């Protein structure tokens, strides 16, 4: 039973990590391995634009105007 629980936990963690990678790949429409603000905002409703713009800039740790996959998958602290 303990092994099954460990296996299920590991699978859930892996699926969550892979989901972030898949989302990033879908948003990176020009396949340059960077997300621009425009790519990041593609599915955002008008009422969420201000908050998501702030989120984009919070994740853009090197302040270069794009998000790497690592920056994109940052967890909120």
PyMOL commands that set and color helices and strands:
alter all, ss='L'
color gray80, all
select helices_A, chain A and resi 2-27+37-40+46-59+69-72
alter helices_A, ss='H'
color red, helices_A
select strands_A, chain A and resi 35-36+66-67
alter strands_A, ss='S'
color yellow, strands_A
deselect
rebuild
show_as cartoon
